[in-house]
Amino acid sequence: MHHTSNYDENEALESYIARNRFHFRTPFESHAEALGIKREKARQALRESPFAAWPKRALAEYEAEADEDVRRAIGDDLDSFMKFQQRITQRIHTAFFAGDLQPNRCPACRRIVVSPEARQCLWCGHDWHKR
C-alpha cells in the first residue's frame, strides 16, 4: 500500500495513461498499430537475418492486411509509425485532461487506481471485488 501523502493526482493520471494506453485506442488505432508493429518487427528481423522465413511471411501478411487507410495512418517507415503512435497517445492524453475519458478511481478514497479493471486500491487498501 502506498502512503497517501505521496499521492499526486497529475502524476497518477500520467502514469495511468502510460500504463493503460492500449485500453483507450479506437478499433482502427488498435488494428493499424498491430499491423505497424508486425511490419517493423519483421523488417528488423530481416536486417538481422536476411534469410529467415518468418519475417517474410509477416511482411506478406502485412501487405495483405494493410488497407490504404492503415498505410496512410502509419506511414511507410519506422519514424512515421512512431509518430502515429505518438498521435494516439496525445489523443488519449487530451481526452483525459478534457474530461472526455475518466480514470478508474477507488470508490473509498477517490484516488486513481492502477488500471481500468482494478478492484482494489493500492493507496487505501479498499477492495471492491464483490460488488
KESE-18312 format. One record per residue: x, y, z of N, C-alpha, C in turn. Coordinates in nm, 4 decimals, decimal comma. Layout:
// KESE-18312
<r n_xx="X" n_yy="Y" n_zz="Z" ca_xx="X" ca_yy="Y" ca_zz="Z" c_xx="X" c_yy="Y" c_zz="Z"/>
...
***
This chain:
// KESE-18312
<r n_xx="0,0842" n_yy="-0,1169" n_zz="0,0000" ca_xx="0,0000" ca_yy="0,0000" ca_zz="0,0000" c_xx="0,0897" c_yy="0,1245" c_zz="0,0000"/>
<r n_xx="0,0522" n_yy="0,2237" n_zz="-0,0816" ca_xx="0,1253" ca_yy="0,3497" ca_zz="-0,0876" c_xx="0,0864" c_yy="0,4379" c_zz="0,0310"/>
<r n_xx="0,1733" n_yy="0,5302" n_zz="0,0640" ca_xx="0,1375" ca_yy="0,6301" ca_zz="0,1635" c_xx="0,0585" c_yy="0,7391" c_zz="0,0936"/>
<r n_xx="-0,0553" n_yy="0,7763" n_zz="0,1524" ca_xx="-0,1424" ca_yy="0,8742" ca_zz="0,0881" c_xx="-0,0765" c_yy="1,0104" c_zz="0,0733"/>
<r n_xx="0,0215" n_yy="1,0414" n_zz="0,1557" ca_xx="0,0874" ca_yy="1,1708" ca_zz="0,1445" c_xx="0,1713" c_yy="1,1807" c_zz="0,0163"/>
<r n_xx="0,2023" n_yy="1,0679" n_zz="-0,0469" ca_xx="0,2824" ca_yy="1,0674" ca_zz="-0,1691" c_xx="0,1972" c_yy="1,0766" c_zz="-0,2955"/>
<r n_xx="0,0664" n_yy="1,0829" n_zz="-0,2819" ca_xx="-0,0223" ca_yy="1,0828" ca_zz="-0,3979" c_xx="-0,0207" c_yy="1,2190" c_zz="-0,4662"/>
<r n_xx="0,0022" n_yy="1,2169" n_zz="-0,5969" ca_xx="-0,0039" ca_yy="1,3373" ca_zz="-0,6791" c_xx="-0,0997" c_yy="1,3067" c_zz="-0,7939"/>
<r n_xx="-0,2100" n_yy="1,3764" n_zz="-0,8013" ca_xx="-0,3165" ca_yy="1,3493" ca_zz="-0,8993" c_xx="-0,2647" c_yy="1,3522" c_zz="-1,0432"/>
<r n_xx="-0,1887" n_yy="1,4555" n_zz="-1,0788" ca_xx="-0,1379" ca_yy="1,4644" ca_zz="-1,2159" c_xx="-0,0413" c_yy="1,3514" c_zz="-1,2472"/>
<r n_xx="0,0472" n_yy="1,3218" n_zz="-1,1537" ca_xx="0,1411" ca_yy="1,2119" ca_zz="-1,1721" c_xx="0,0679" c_yy="1,0782" c_zz="-1,1827"/>
<r n_xx="-0,0340" n_yy="1,0594" n_zz="-1,1006" ca_xx="-0,1123" ca_yy="0,9357" ca_zz="-1,1042" c_xx="-0,1842" c_yy="0,9218" c_zz="-1,2383"/>
<r n_xx="-0,2383" n_yy="1,0321" n_zz="-1,2891" ca_xx="-0,3074" ca_yy="1,0270" ca_zz="-1,4182" c_xx="-0,2101" c_yy="1,0003" c_zz="-1,5317"/>
<r n_xx="-0,0956" n_yy="1,0660" n_zz="-1,5313" ca_xx="0,0050" ca_yy="1,0417" ca_zz="-1,6350" c_xx="0,0478" c_yy="0,8952" c_zz="-1,6350"/>
<r n_xx="0,0708" n_yy="0,8409" n_zz="-1,5189" ca_xx="0,1114" ca_yy="0,7011" ca_zz="-1,5063" c_xx="0,0005" c_yy="0,6076" c_zz="-1,5534"/>
<r n_xx="-0,1230" n_yy="0,6382" n_zz="-1,5172" ca_xx="-0,2392" ca_yy="0,5589" ca_zz="-1,5575" c_xx="-0,2507" c_yy="0,5558" c_zz="-1,7103"/>
<r n_xx="-0,2362" n_yy="0,6703" n_zz="-1,7737" ca_xx="-0,2445" ca_yy="0,6789" ca_zz="-1,9203" c_xx="-0,1321" c_yy="0,5978" c_zz="-1,9833"/>
<r n_xx="-0,0108" n_yy="0,6143" n_zz="-1,9352" ca_xx="0,1037" ca_yy="0,5428" ca_zz="-1,9927" c_xx="0,0874" c_yy="0,3919" c_zz="-1,9793"/>
<r n_xx="0,0424" n_yy="0,3466" n_zz="-1,8630" ca_xx="0,0274" ca_yy="0,2025" ca_zz="-1,8378" c_xx="-0,0883" c_yy="0,1407" c_zz="-1,9157"/>
<r n_xx="-0,1927" n_yy="0,2188" n_zz="-1,9383" ca_xx="-0,3171" ca_yy="0,1622" ca_zz="-1,9917" c_xx="-0,3563" c_yy="0,2168" c_zz="-2,1277"/>
<r n_xx="-0,2632" n_yy="0,2760" n_zz="-2,1968" ca_xx="-0,2884" ca_yy="0,3388" ca_zz="-2,3257" c_xx="-0,3656" c_yy="0,2485" c_zz="-2,4207"/>
<r n_xx="-0,3295" n_yy="0,1202" n_zz="-2,4241" ca_xx="-0,3916" ca_yy="0,0273" ca_zz="-2,5185" c_xx="-0,5415" c_yy="0,0115" c_zz="-2,4952"/>
<r n_xx="-0,5892" n_yy="0,0362" n_zz="-2,3740" ca_xx="-0,7324" ca_yy="0,0256" ca_zz="-2,3436" c_xx="-0,8148" c_yy="0,1344" c_zz="-2,4110"/>
<r n_xx="-0,7515" n_yy="0,2445" n_zz="-2,4438" ca_xx="-0,8248" ca_yy="0,3621" ca_zz="-2,4894" c_xx="-0,8079" c_yy="0,3907" c_zz="-2,6382"/>
<r n_xx="-0,7443" n_yy="0,2984" n_zz="-2,7098" ca_xx="-0,7323" ca_yy="0,3139" ca_zz="-2,8549" c_xx="-0,8664" c_yy="0,2828" c_zz="-2,9211"/>
<r n_xx="-0,8898" n_yy="0,3437" n_zz="-3,0350" ca_xx="-1,0071" ca_yy="0,3087" ca_zz="-3,1155" c_xx="-0,9792" c_yy="0,1745" c_zz="-3,1833"/>
<r n_xx="-1,0827" n_yy="0,1068" n_zz="-3,2328" ca_xx="-1,0571" ca_yy="-0,0173" ca_zz="-3,3070" c_xx="-0,9625" c_yy="0,0036" c_zz="-3,4253"/>
<r n_xx="-0,9776" n_yy="0,1144" n_zz="-3,4963" ca_xx="-0,8866" ca_yy="0,1410" ca_zz="-3,6080" c_xx="-0,7428" c_yy="0,1586" c_zz="-3,5585"/>
<r n_xx="-0,7248" n_yy="0,2362" n_zz="-3,4520" ca_xx="-0,5906" ca_yy="0,2567" ca_zz="-3,3981" c_xx="-0,5280" c_yy="0,1241" c_zz="-3,3551"/>
<r n_xx="-0,6063" n_yy="0,0393" n_zz="-3,2908" ca_xx="-0,5557" ca_yy="-0,0922" ca_zz="-3,2472" c_xx="-0,5107" c_yy="-0,1751" c_zz="-3,3669"/>
<r n_xx="-0,5949" n_yy="-0,1786" n_zz="-3,4690" ca_xx="-0,5657" ca_yy="-0,2561" ca_zz="-3,5897" c_xx="-0,4402" c_yy="-0,2028" c_zz="-3,6599"/>
<r n_xx="-0,4366" n_yy="-0,0723" n_zz="-3,6808" ca_xx="-0,3235" ca_yy="-0,0115" ca_zz="-3,7507" c_xx="-0,1943" c_yy="-0,0273" c_zz="-3,6710"/>
<r n_xx="-0,2024" n_yy="-0,0111" n_zz="-3,5397" ca_xx="-0,0819" ca_yy="-0,0246" ca_zz="-3,4581" c_xx="-0,0315" c_yy="-0,1685" c_zz="-3,4596"/>
<r n_xx="-0,1218" n_yy="-0,2655" n_zz="-3,4531" ca_xx="-0,0806" ca_yy="-0,4065" ca_zz="-3,4578" c_xx="-0,0106" c_yy="-0,4373" c_zz="-3,5906"/>
<r n_xx="-0,0655" n_yy="-0,3856" n_zz="-3,6998" ca_xx="-0,0016" ca_yy="-0,4088" ca_zz="-3,8295" c_xx="0,1331" c_yy="-0,3382" c_zz="-3,8385"/>
<r n_xx="0,1417" n_yy="-0,2174" n_zz="-3,7854" ca_xx="0,2689" ca_yy="-0,1457" ca_zz="-3,7862" c_xx="0,3752" c_yy="-0,2172" c_zz="-3,7043"/>
<r n_xx="0,3367" n_yy="-0,2699" n_zz="-3,5902" ca_xx="0,4311" ca_yy="-0,3459" ca_zz="-3,5079" c_xx="0,4776" c_yy="-0,4708" c_zz="-3,5823"/>
<r n_xx="0,3832" n_yy="-0,5403" n_zz="-3,6449" ca_xx="0,4189" ca_yy="-0,6600" ca_zz="-3,7224" c_xx="0,5196" c_yy="-0,6241" c_zz="-3,8309"/>
<r n_xx="0,4917" n_yy="-0,5175" n_zz="-3,9036" ca_xx="0,5798" ca_yy="-0,4750" ca_zz="-4,0125" c_xx="0,7186" c_yy="-0,4393" c_zz="-3,9614"/>
<r n_xx="0,7243" n_yy="-0,3590" n_zz="-3,8566" ca_xx="0,8544" ca_yy="-0,3125" ca_zz="-3,8077" c_xx="0,9358" c_yy="-0,4248" c_zz="-3,7443"/>
<r n_xx="0,8723" n_yy="-0,5164" n_zz="-3,6742" ca_xx="0,9451" ca_yy="-0,6314" ca_zz="-3,6191" c_xx="1,0010" c_yy="-0,7182" c_zz="-3,7313"/>
<r n_xx="0,9202" n_yy="-0,7390" n_zz="-3,8335" ca_xx="0,9652" ca_yy="-0,8206" ca_zz="-3,9467" c_xx="1,0808" c_yy="-0,7529" c_zz="-4,0202"/>
<r n_xx="1,0714" n_yy="-0,6237" n_zz="-4,0419" ca_xx="1,1806" ca_yy="-0,5516" ca_zz="-4,1086" c_xx="1,3102" c_yy="-0,5603" c_zz="-4,0284"/>
<r n_xx="1,3000" n_yy="-0,5435" n_zz="-3,8971" ca_xx="1,4186" ca_yy="-0,5527" ca_zz="-3,8116" c_xx="1,4775" c_yy="-0,6934" c_zz="-3,8170"/>
<r n_xx="1,3914" n_yy="-0,7943" n_zz="-3,8124" ca_xx="1,4393" ca_yy="-0,9328" ca_zz="-3,8175" c_xx="1,5094" c_yy="-0,9611" c_zz="-3,9501"/>
<r n_xx="1,4584" n_yy="-0,9081" n_zz="-4,0594" ca_xx="1,5234" ca_yy="-0,9281" ca_zz="-4,1893" c_xx="1,6599" c_yy="-0,8588" c_zz="-4,1965"/>
<r n_xx="1,6712" n_yy="-0,7433" n_zz="-4,1317" ca_xx="1,8012" ca_yy="-0,6766" ca_zz="-4,1288" c_xx="1,9030" c_yy="-0,7612" c_zz="-4,0528"/>
<r n_xx="1,8571" n_yy="-0,8267" n_zz="-3,9472" ca_xx="1,9469" ca_yy="-0,9081" ca_zz="-3,8647" c_xx="1,9730" c_yy="-1,0453" c_zz="-3,9241"/>
<r n_xx="1,8734" n_yy="-1,0997" n_zz="-3,9952" ca_xx="1,8860" ca_yy="-1,2334" ca_zz="-4,0523" c_xx="1,8102" c_yy="-1,2381" c_zz="-4,1856"/>
<r n_xx="1,8751" n_yy="-1,1952" n_zz="-4,2930" ca_xx="1,8082" ca_yy="-1,1783" ca_zz="-4,4225" c_xx="1,7438" c_yy="-1,3047" c_zz="-4,4798"/>
<r n_xx="1,7813" n_yy="-1,4224" n_zz="-4,4302" ca_xx="1,7273" ca_yy="-1,5448" ca_zz="-4,4882" c_xx="1,6191" c_yy="-1,6099" c_zz="-4,4016"/>
<r n_xx="1,5822" n_yy="-1,5457" n_zz="-4,2921" ca_xx="1,4801" ca_yy="-1,6015" ca_zz="-4,2033" c_xx="1,3442" c_yy="-1,6020" c_zz="-4,2741"/>
<r n_xx="1,2683" n_yy="-1,7054" n_zz="-4,2516" ca_xx="1,1394" ca_yy="-1,7209" ca_zz="-4,3201" c_xx="1,0275" c_yy="-1,6414" c_zz="-4,2540"/>
<r n_xx="1,0212" n_yy="-1,6387" n_zz="-4,1204" ca_xx="0,9053" ca_yy="-1,5770" ca_zz="-4,0556" c_xx="0,8906" c_yy="-1,4283" c_zz="-4,0862"/>
<r n_xx="0,9996" n_yy="-1,3506" n_zz="-4,0967" ca_xx="0,9778" ca_yy="-1,2096" ca_zz="-4,1279" c_xx="0,9176" c_yy="-1,1886" c_zz="-4,2671"/>
<r n_xx="0,9556" n_yy="-1,2744" n_zz="-4,3612" ca_xx="0,8991" ca_yy="-1,2633" ca_zz="-4,4961" c_xx="0,7496" c_yy="-1,2940" c_zz="-4,4938"/>
<r n_xx="0,7122" n_yy="-1,3957" n_zz="-4,4154" ca_xx="0,5685" ca_yy="-1,4280" ca_zz="-4,4002" c_xx="0,4943" c_yy="-1,3123" c_zz="-4,3342"/>
<r n_xx="0,5559" n_yy="-1,2556" n_zz="-4,2288" ca_xx="0,4918" ca_yy="-1,1447" ca_zz="-4,1573" c_xx="0,4743" c_yy="-1,0235" c_zz="-4,2488"/>
<r n_xx="0,5735" n_yy="-0,9936" n_zz="-4,3314" ca_xx="0,5606" ca_yy="-0,8817" ca_zz="-4,4247" c_xx="0,4542" c_yy="-0,9087" c_zz="-4,5303"/>
<r n_xx="0,4441" n_yy="-1,0340" n_zz="-4,5744" ca_xx="0,3379" ca_yy="-1,0694" ca_zz="-4,6697" c_xx="0,2008" c_yy="-1,0530" c_zz="-4,6049"/>
<r n_xx="0,1893" n_yy="-1,0914" n_zz="-4,4784" ca_xx="0,0627" ca_yy="-1,0731" ca_zz="-4,4058" c_xx="0,0307" c_yy="-0,9241" c_zz="-4,3925"/>
<r n_xx="0,1320" n_yy="-0,8458" n_zz="-4,3598" ca_xx="0,1123" ca_yy="-0,7015" ca_zz="-4,3501" c_xx="0,0606" c_yy="-0,6466" c_zz="-4,4831"/>
<r n_xx="0,1260" n_yy="-0,6833" n_zz="-4,5918" ca_xx="0,0849" ca_yy="-0,6349" ca_zz="-4,7246" c_xx="-0,0595" c_yy="-0,6735" c_zz="-4,7558"/>
<r n_xx="-0,0997" n_yy="-0,7930" n_zz="-4,7161" ca_xx="-0,2360" ca_yy="-0,8406" ca_zz="-4,7434" c_xx="-0,3398" c_yy="-0,7718" c_zz="-4,6542"/>
<r n_xx="-0,3018" n_yy="-0,7383" n_zz="-4,5313" ca_xx="-0,3981" ca_yy="-0,6877" ca_zz="-4,4336" c_xx="-0,4064" c_yy="-0,5356" c_zz="-4,4271"/>
<r n_xx="-0,3013" n_yy="-0,4656" n_zz="-4,4661" ca_xx="-0,2971" ca_yy="-0,3197" ca_zz="-4,4510" c_xx="-0,3667" c_yy="-0,2525" c_zz="-4,5684"/>
<r n_xx="-0,4835" n_yy="-0,1941" n_zz="-4,5416" ca_xx="-0,5537" ca_yy="-0,1216" ca_zz="-4,6474" c_xx="-0,4963" c_yy="0,0201" c_zz="-4,6592"/>
<r n_xx="-0,5503" n_yy="0,0968" n_zz="-4,7504" ca_xx="-0,4984" ca_yy="0,2309" ca_zz="-4,7770" c_xx="-0,5081" c_yy="0,3212" c_zz="-4,6537"/>
<r n_xx="-0,6152" n_yy="0,3105" n_zz="-4,5753" ca_xx="-0,6295" ca_yy="0,3928" ca_zz="-4,4550" c_xx="-0,5192" c_yy="0,3620" c_zz="-4,3534"/>
<r n_xx="-0,4895" n_yy="0,2339" n_zz="-4,3352" ca_xx="-0,3824" ca_yy="0,1949" ca_zz="-4,2425" c_xx="-0,2494" c_yy="0,2465" c_zz="-4,2931"/>
<r n_xx="-0,2219" n_yy="0,2260" n_zz="-4,4205" ca_xx="-0,0936" ca_yy="0,2698" ca_zz="-4,4775" c_xx="-0,0761" c_yy="0,4212" c_zz="-4,4650"/>
<r n_xx="-0,1830" n_yy="0,4932" n_zz="-4,4884" ca_xx="-0,1768" ca_yy="0,6391" ca_zz="-4,4775" c_xx="-0,1531" c_yy="0,6797" c_zz="-4,3306"/>
<r n_xx="-0,2174" n_yy="0,6101" n_zz="-4,2379" ca_xx="-0,2059" ca_yy="0,6446" ca_zz="-4,0953" c_xx="-0,0669" c_yy="0,6168" c_zz="-4,0398"/>
<r n_xx="-0,0114" n_yy="0,5004" n_zz="-4,0705" ca_xx="0,1154" ca_yy="0,4614" ca_zz="-4,0083" c_xx="0,2382" c_yy="0,4984" c_zz="-4,0906"/>
<r n_xx="0,2182" n_yy="0,5403" n_zz="-4,2140" ca_xx="0,3310" ca_yy="0,5754" ca_zz="-4,2987" c_xx="0,4060" c_yy="0,4525" c_zz="-4,3451"/>
<r n_xx="0,5212" n_yy="0,4757" n_zz="-4,4066" ca_xx="0,5929" ca_yy="0,3613" ca_zz="-4,4649" c_xx="0,7296" c_yy="0,3360" c_zz="-4,4024"/>
<r n_xx="0,7584" n_yy="0,4053" n_zz="-4,2913" ca_xx="0,8858" ca_yy="0,3787" ca_zz="-4,2241" c_xx="0,8678" c_yy="0,3865" c_zz="-4,0729"/>
<r n_xx="0,9713" n_yy="0,3493" n_zz="-4,0010" ca_xx="0,9647" ca_yy="0,3448" ca_zz="-3,8554" c_xx="0,9338" c_yy="0,4815" c_zz="-3,7960"/>
<r n_xx="0,9943" n_yy="0,5860" n_zz="-3,8486" ca_xx="0,9713" ca_yy="0,7203" ca_zz="-3,7959" c_xx="0,8238" c_yy="0,7597" c_zz="-3,8089"/>
<r n_xx="0,7649" n_yy="0,7348" n_zz="-3,9238" ca_xx="0,6233" ca_yy="0,7659" ca_zz="-3,9451" c_xx="0,5348" c_yy="0,6841" c_zz="-3,8520"/>
<r n_xx="0,5691" n_yy="0,5576" n_zz="-3,8334" ca_xx="0,4921" ca_yy="0,4717" ca_zz="-3,7447" c_xx="0,5000" c_yy="0,5217" c_zz="-3,6006"/>
<r n_xx="0,6186" n_yy="0,5620" n_zz="-3,5583" ca_xx="0,6342" ca_yy="0,6130" ca_zz="-3,4217" c_xx="0,5552" c_yy="0,7431" c_zz="-3,4026"/>
<r n_xx="0,5483" n_yy="0,8260" n_zz="-3,5037" ca_xx="0,4678" ca_yy="0,9487" ca_zz="-3,4974" c_xx="0,3195" c_yy="0,9138" c_zz="-3,4863"/>
<r n_xx="0,2758" n_yy="0,8093" n_zz="-3,5564" ca_xx="0,1382" ca_yy="0,7614" ca_zz="-3,5441" c_xx="0,1102" c_yy="0,7206" c_zz="-3,3996"/>
<r n_xx="0,2013" n_yy="0,6453" n_zz="-3,3395" ca_xx="0,1843" ca_yy="0,6034" ca_zz="-3,2004" c_xx="0,1794" c_yy="0,7244" c_zz="-3,1066"/>
<r n_xx="0,2614" n_yy="0,8237" n_zz="-3,1334" ca_xx="0,2609" ca_yy="0,9458" ca_zz="-3,0521" c_xx="0,1282" c_yy="1,0202" c_zz="-3,0658"/>
<r n_xx="0,0694" n_yy="1,0196" n_zz="-3,1862" ca_xx="-0,0601" ca_yy="1,0856" ca_zz="-3,2062" c_xx="-0,1692" c_yy="1,0140" c_zz="-3,1258"/>
<r n_xx="-0,1631" n_yy="0,8817" n_zz="-3,1213" ca_xx="-0,2598" ca_yy="0,8062" ca_zz="-3,0412" c_xx="-0,2472" c_yy="0,8470" c_zz="-2,8949"/>
<r n_xx="-0,1256" n_yy="0,8452" n_zz="-2,8453" ca_xx="-0,1021" ca_yy="0,8798" ca_zz="-2,7044" c_xx="-0,1482" c_yy="1,0222" c_zz="-2,6752"/>
<r n_xx="-0,1207" n_yy="1,1136" n_zz="-2,7648" ca_xx="-0,1620" ca_yy="1,2526" ca_zz="-2,7456" c_xx="-0,3142" c_yy="1,2655" c_zz="-2,7468"/>
<r n_xx="-0,3820" n_yy="1,1936" n_zz="-2,8358" ca_xx="-0,5280" ca_yy="1,1985" ca_zz="-2,8405" c_xx="-0,5867" c_yy="1,1486" c_zz="-2,7086"/>
<r n_xx="-0,5321" n_yy="1,0379" n_zz="-2,6583" ca_xx="-0,5802" ca_yy="0,9803" ca_zz="-2,5325" c_xx="-0,5534" c_yy="1,0769" c_zz="-2,4175"/>
<r n_xx="-0,4341" n_yy="1,1314" n_zz="-2,4132" ca_xx="-0,3960" ca_yy="1,2265" ca_zz="-2,3094" c_xx="-0,4919" c_yy="1,3455" c_zz="-2,3101"/>
<r n_xx="-0,5164" n_yy="1,4014" n_zz="-2,4261" ca_xx="-0,6065" ca_yy="1,5167" ca_zz="-2,4397" c_xx="-0,7470" c_yy="1,4811" c_zz="-2,3929"/>
<r n_xx="-0,7942" n_yy="1,3625" n_zz="-2,4280" ca_xx="-0,9292" ca_yy="1,3202" ca_zz="-2,3873" c_xx="-0,9411" c_yy="1,3108" c_zz="-2,2351"/>
<r n_xx="-0,8379" n_yy="1,2622" n_zz="-2,1691" ca_xx="-0,8411" ca_yy="1,2559" ca_zz="-2,0219" c_xx="-0,8412" c_yy="1,3954" c_zz="-1,9613"/>
<r n_xx="-0,7533" n_yy="1,4811" n_zz="-2,0083" ca_xx="-0,7432" ca_yy="1,6136" ca_zz="-1,9484" c_xx="-0,8614" c_yy="1,7032" c_zz="-1,9839"/>
<r n_xx="-0,9334" n_yy="1,6703" n_zz="-2,0918" ca_xx="-1,0550" ca_yy="1,7438" ca_zz="-2,1268" c_xx="-1,1773" c_yy="1,6875" c_zz="-2,0531"/>
<r n_xx="-1,1607" n_yy="1,5737" n_zz="-1,9878" ca_xx="-1,2724" ca_yy="1,5121" ca_zz="-1,9160" c_xx="-1,3565" c_yy="1,4192" c_zz="-2,0010"/>
<r n_xx="-1,3164" n_yy="1,3953" n_zz="-2,1259" ca_xx="-1,3911" ca_yy="1,3044" ca_zz="-2,2133" c_xx="-1,3701" c_yy="1,1589" c_zz="-2,1741"/>
<r n_xx="-1,2563" n_yy="1,1280" n_zz="-2,1139" ca_xx="-1,2269" ca_yy="0,9959" ca_zz="-2,0587" c_xx="-1,1992" c_yy="1,0140" c_zz="-1,9101"/>
<r n_xx="-1,2402" n_yy="0,9150" n_zz="-1,8313" ca_xx="-1,2203" ca_yy="0,9195" ca_zz="-1,6871" c_xx="-1,1393" c_yy="0,7989" c_zz="-1,6416"/>
<r n_xx="-1,0442" n_yy="0,8191" n_zz="-1,5523" ca_xx="-0,9698" ca_yy="0,7043" ca_zz="-1,4993" c_xx="-1,0566" c_yy="0,6274" c_zz="-1,3989"/>
<r n_xx="-1,0205" n_yy="0,5040" n_zz="-1,3767" ca_xx="-1,0848" ca_yy="0,4240" ca_zz="-1,2729" c_xx="-1,0373" c_yy="0,4775" c_zz="-1,1383"/>
<r n_xx="-1,1325" n_yy="0,5025" n_zz="-1,0496" ca_xx="-1,0997" ca_yy="0,5568" ca_zz="-0,9180" c_xx="-1,1514" c_yy="0,4668" c_zz="-0,8081"/>
<r n_xx="-1,0822" n_yy="0,4696" n_zz="-0,6982" ca_xx="-1,1250" ca_yy="0,3970" ca_zz="-0,5791" c_xx="-1,2541" c_yy="0,4616" c_zz="-0,5284"/>
<r n_xx="-1,3581" n_yy="0,3811" n_zz="-0,5034" ca_xx="-1,4815" ca_yy="0,4401" ca_zz="-0,4518" c_xx="-1,4682" c_yy="0,4936" c_zz="-0,3084"/>
<r n_xx="-1,3651" n_yy="0,4518" n_zz="-0,2377" ca_xx="-1,3482" ca_yy="0,4968" ca_zz="-0,0996" c_xx="-1,2677" c_yy="0,6268" c_zz="-0,0916"/>
<r n_xx="-1,1484" n_yy="0,6297" n_zz="-0,1515" ca_xx="-1,0608" ca_yy="0,7472" ca_zz="-0,1374" c_xx="-1,0589" c_yy="0,8359" c_zz="-0,2624"/>
<r n_xx="-1,1177" n_yy="0,7894" n_zz="-0,3721" ca_xx="-1,1281" ca_yy="0,8618" ca_zz="-0,4995" c_xx="-0,9945" c_yy="0,8808" c_zz="-0,5704"/>
<r n_xx="-0,8917" n_yy="0,8111" n_zz="-0,5281" ca_xx="-0,7634" ca_yy="0,8192" ca_zz="-0,5977" c_xx="-0,7667" c_yy="0,7297" c_zz="-0,7220"/>
<r n_xx="-0,6817" n_yy="0,7624" n_zz="-0,8186" ca_xx="-0,6716" ca_yy="0,6841" ca_zz="-0,9407" c_xx="-0,6035" c_yy="0,5520" c_zz="-0,9073"/>
<r n_xx="-0,6646" n_yy="0,4434" n_zz="-0,9538" ca_xx="-0,6077" ca_yy="0,3108" ca_zz="-0,9291" c_xx="-0,5229" c_yy="0,2674" c_zz="-1,0477"/>
<r n_xx="-0,4687" n_yy="0,1475" n_zz="-1,0423" ca_xx="-0,3680" ca_yy="0,1028" ca_zz="-1,1385" c_xx="-0,4216" c_yy="0,0867" c_zz="-1,2808"/>
<r n_xx="-0,5409" n_yy="0,0317" n_zz="-1,2972" ca_xx="-0,5902" ca_yy="0,0009" ca_zz="-1,4315" c_xx="-0,7417" c_yy="0,0144" c_zz="-1,4382"/>
<r n_xx="-0,7975" n_yy="0,0134" n_zz="-1,5581" ca_xx="-0,9425" ca_yy="0,0194" ca_zz="-1,5715" c_xx="-1,0148" c_yy="-0,0994" c_zz="-1,5063"/>
<r n_xx="-0,9455" n_yy="-0,2127" n_zz="-1,4931" ca_xx="-1,0073" ca_yy="-0,3317" ca_zz="-1,4342" c_xx="-0,9816" c_yy="-0,3468" c_zz="-1,2851"/>
<r n_xx="-0,8964" n_yy="-0,2627" n_zz="-1,2286" ca_xx="-0,8593" ca_yy="-0,2760" ca_zz="-1,0871" c_xx="-0,9821" c_yy="-0,2696" c_zz="-0,9982"/>
<r n_xx="-0,9813" n_yy="-0,3528" n_zz="-0,8959" ca_xx="-1,0908" ca_yy="-0,3561" ca_zz="-0,7992" c_xx="-1,0364" c_yy="-0,3534" c_zz="-0,6568"/>
<r n_xx="-0,9111" n_yy="-0,3085" n_zz="-0,6456" ca_xx="-0,8512" ca_yy="-0,2884" ca_zz="-0,5143" c_xx="-0,7574" c_yy="-0,1688" c_zz="-0,5240"/>
<r n_xx="-0,7660" n_yy="-0,0824" n_zz="-0,4261" ca_xx="-0,6855" ca_yy="0,0393" ca_zz="-0,4258" c_xx="-0,5522" c_yy="0,0141" c_zz="-0,3573"/>
<r n_xx="-0,4444" n_yy="0,0483" n_zz="-0,4269" ca_xx="-0,3118" ca_yy="0,0364" ca_zz="-0,3687" c_xx="-0,2804" c_yy="0,1534" c_zz="-0,2756"/>
<r n_xx="-0,3653" n_yy="0,2546" n_zz="-0,2753" ca_xx="-0,3444" ca_yy="0,3709" ca_zz="-0,1891" c_xx="-0,4051" c_yy="0,3498" c_zz="-0,0509"/>
<r n_xx="-0,5334" n_yy="0,3115" n_zz="-0,0466" ca_xx="-0,6002" ca_yy="0,2994" ca_zz="0,0829" c_xx="-0,6319" c_yy="0,1546" c_zz="0,1198"/>
<r n_xx="-0,6149" n_yy="0,0630" n_zz="0,0239" ca_xx="-0,6398" ca_yy="-0,0782" ca_zz="0,0502" c_xx="-0,7838" c_yy="-0,1220" c_zz="0,0298"/>
<r n_xx="-0,8729" n_yy="-0,0303" n_zz="-0,0030" ca_xx="-1,0146" ca_yy="-0,0658" ca_zz="-0,0233" c_xx="-1,0272" c_yy="-0,1696" c_zz="-0,1341"/>
<r n_xx="-1,1125" n_yy="-0,2681" n_zz="-0,1117" ca_xx="-1,1344" ca_yy="-0,3782" ca_zz="-0,2068" c_xx="-1,2816" c_yy="-0,3782" c_zz="-0,2456"/>
<r n_xx="-1,3113" n_yy="-0,3687" n_zz="-0,3745" ca_xx="-1,4493" ca_yy="-0,3699" ca_zz="-0,4218" c_xx="-1,4737" c_yy="-0,4804" c_zz="-0,5249"/>
<r n_xx="-1,4057" n_yy="-0,5930" n_zz="-0,5075" ca_xx="-1,4232" ca_yy="-0,7087" ca_zz="-0,5952" c_xx="-1,5642" c_yy="-0,7662" c_zz="-0,5906"/>
<r n_xx="-1,6263" n_yy="-0,7677" n_zz="-0,4759" ca_xx="-1,7514" ca_yy="-0,8387" ca_zz="-0,4585" c_xx="-1,8756" c_yy="-0,7546" c_zz="-0,4867"/>
<r n_xx="-1,8611" n_yy="-0,6415" n_zz="-0,5488" ca_xx="-1,9769" ca_yy="-0,5559" ca_zz="-0,5783" c_xx="-2,0463" c_yy="-0,5990" c_zz="-0,7015"/>
***
